């Protein structure tokens, strides 16, 4: 359990520490203060993960679901706190607290949207999640810092390719538990090979403190500014949309389709974790899709394994020297492993689309347009440069734009204004599982069976 949990931590570590690494210098924090933010982010990611996996009352999806700092908030947080130092961080924390509490109150209403996420929508969004994450793996493979001298060098790319090859070989030749931790073993082998090549930085390990608790409100009491609050509330809605799609994806992978109650509990954990995070100097929390890929690849579906990962994250936050050991893994090594992880997510989406009856109605058009819109921020990052900055929070997220497009098109083609025809009646009947009754044509509609989780069986309307 510990080793499998550590594998989840290794897969998500770079994603957790990257936002504070970016935001800290942008708002004017020193290197020491930025390092403190990184430790706090690990600690709060662990707390949020335990809320999701173990949970209490009606909080938590109780799925192998990893939570951490959301990338969606990086750009608006920089805009809020740029060059304001500790005051800027205090304003960011105040806005995140309000956004988290508002999201917690909206959760019961937001979770009812699950019926608008049939396989044609979820398959599209899951595919977009994987495709959207792949550029992150490619960036890591090149070195992670586009301003560095060795960015994109042959050495970095070869190291990423070597790690990818090691993971694939281990998956092919190993069996049982060792096969399940092939990603972790690949990261270890890649790091060991990187040491004599001077690709591993030991400075963080040398300067790290043995123990360091993230003191509550280390940067001062939170400050509340209307513009900052509005901006972070928009980010919260984006995170809730992405988390809903992630829960649906994970539910299918672990053969426990996420019903409304599961999604409601998961969103409560997301939003409550986000509201508590600034108390310990952390940022907004949301689902980590790369860990869904790890679950899909290893087939280790126990939520307690991920809970163990959450405990490890808390320990890393409390013992900076331990966190520095994980930080020894070079980004090119993470990039090589990331190609497998993120590609697994996209493959899960394609598998879901295979059950979405694309040959019926306009489902193929829904997928085609949604994927096209969702790919815009990936293929053409400057596409929306003329739009208002407040809209970029949503538009720059291919997952969010693709998800919204898929939902709207599914409503337009499969729900609204259906013609009184056999095909239309069948699609509506399967899109809305109800007791036996009459359709728009007056004929008897067949009851659509439900799974044990309450999710309707996929059909043409989905």
Order of alpha helices (4+ residues) and beta strands (2+ residues): alpha-alpha-beta-alpha-alpha-alpha-alpha-alpha-alpha-alpha-alpha-alpha-beta-alpha-alpha-alpha-alpha-alpha-alpha-alpha-alpha-beta-beta
